[in-house]
Amino acid sequence: MKICIFGGAGFIGTNVSLEAVKRGHKVVIFDSLIREKTEENLGIVEATLIRGDVRNPEDFERLPNNIDAIVNLAANPGIPWSIAWPLYDFKINALGALHVLEYARHHGKIPVIFASTNKIYSDKLNEIPMREQATRYVWKNKSYIGVPESFPVDGVGEYAHSPYGVSKCSADLYHQEYYHMYNLPTVINRMSCIYGYYQKGVADQGWIDHFIRMIALKDGKLDIFGDGKQVRDMLWGEDVAKLYLDELEQIEKVQGQVFNVGGGMQNTLSLLEAIKIIERNTEKKAKISFKDWRPADQRIYISDIRKVKKFLDWKPTVSPEEGIKRMIKKLNDQSI
């Protein structure tokens, strides 16, 4: 297959590109390169680069005519940016996604795998009964094994999403609608916390990578919004890449599906726990400043990944502690 990866120079895009090439596919990377340092990822994978912006339909005209599949990772990935510049966020995340869908629809109904987000679920998640422990929040109901795809995305006027969550939710629903209305093969992956090689993390996004760089390479100063006990399920970037390629290669089996994608209950960390692992493996200390909670910050988000496991016999293979160790080693060996 010839696979076009929108946002292909980014963290997940680089991992997906490497997995695609490993499986014998051709890769076309479509990327604006506006995110700082993403151009450093371009030499890592053998691919054709088209510099373009999903906000501009005319940029799509430079794509080759024989694209067999699309992975859409192009996005403004950060909540703070969406709050400061909601129109910019909407144009990339919602309108840009619609441009990709229209291109796929009018060029032979090209299958589209879309990276959605757990942020489409509103602050209603914080109503799930939980209790506070020394280093994390936990759900009171021990039988609850994660947020299912059926969890409400409508805040019903009571719960916030953030503008980022709203723009991604719009794109998520458009991908579902294009499958039903136009028979366009789509798959939606609602992503939890993804981490790994080539992330270029910053304070607003890619927090594991950011924490590692600040503690291992800089002065260790970290701003934590909230108390640091918020919990996420962690998924290694190479595991994500394998899933995306499995979906493309078995599109008949998964088209039209929505999946919650993360590490699941077996692969969770709070911010405080992640910092302790990094400190232990770098033998350096973080200097933490606690700030006010940010709007629409979920205290606990853990994906229920039973559905995607059932459809594709896929599962996470790298634990958070092992993944962090790998990132620190690679950071010491070379720039990532």
PyMOL commands that set and color helices and strands:
alter all, ss='L'
color gray80, all
select helices_A, chain A and resi 11-22+38-44+57-62+79-84+86-106+118-120+123-127+163-182+207-217+237-249+251-254+271-282+306-312+320-333
alter helices_A, ss='H'
color red, helices_A
select strands_A, chain A and resi 2-6+26-31+48-51+69-72+112-117+130-132+137-139+186-191+193-195+221-225+231-236+258-261+268-270+287-291+300-301
alter strands_A, ss='S'
color yellow, strands_A
deselect
rebuild
show_as cartoon
